Amino acid sequence: MNQNLSALMIGLAGATITLSAYSQTVVSSTQCITVGLLVLMFGLIVKEGFMSF
């Protein structure tokens, strides 16, 4: 899988986690948004080439 596709998949996972904060009750919405944003940041790091996945 190339670098752009990996970053896209990670970004979609992060967006899904972030948006699920409003519809789930397992963890608090603040924790869910924080984890989602961290996953999005990881996707950006992969996209920029600082880390390969």
C-alpha positions as CSV (number, residue, x, y, z in Angstrom):
1,M,0.0,0.0,0.0
2,N,1.5,3.4,-0.9
3,Q,2.0,6.3,1.5
4,N,-1.0,8.3,0.3
5,L,-3.4,5.4,0.6
6,S,-2.1,4.5,4.1
7,A,-2.6,8.2,5.2
8,L,-6.1,8.2,3.8
9,M,-7.1,5.1,5.6
10,I,-5.7,6.4,8.9
11,G,-7.4,9.7,8.3
12,L,-10.7,8.0,7.7
13,A,-10.3,6.0,10.9
14,G,-9.5,9.1,12.9
15,A,-12.5,11.0,11.4
16,T,-14.8,8.0,12.3
17,I,-13.5,7.9,15.8
18,T,-14.0,11.7,16.2
19,L,-17.5,11.7,14.8
20,S,-18.6,8.7,16.8
21,A,-18.1,10.8,20.0
22,Y,-21.7,12.1,19.5
23,S,-23.4,8.7,19.1
24,Q,-21.7,6.3,21.6
25,T,-21.7,6.1,25.4
26,V,-18.8,3.7,26.1
27,V,-16.2,6.5,26.8
28,S,-16.7,10.2,27.3
29,S,-17.0,12.4,24.2
30,T,-13.9,14.4,25.2
31,Q,-11.8,11.2,25.3
32,C,-13.2,10.0,22.0
33,I,-12.5,13.4,20.3
34,T,-8.9,13.4,21.7
35,V,-8.2,9.9,20.5
36,G,-9.7,10.7,17.1
37,L,-7.5,13.8,16.7
38,L,-4.4,11.9,17.7
39,V,-5.2,9.3,15.0
40,L,-5.6,12.2,12.5
41,M,-2.3,13.6,13.6
42,F,-0.7,10.2,13.0
43,G,-2.2,10.1,9.5
44,L,-0.6,13.5,8.8
45,I,2.8,12.3,10.0
46,V,2.5,9.3,7.7
47,K,1.4,11.5,4.8
48,E,4.3,13.9,5.2
49,G,6.8,11.0,5.2
50,F,8.1,11.3,8.8
51,M,7.0,7.8,9.5
52,S,6.2,4.9,7.2
53,F,3.4,2.5,7.9
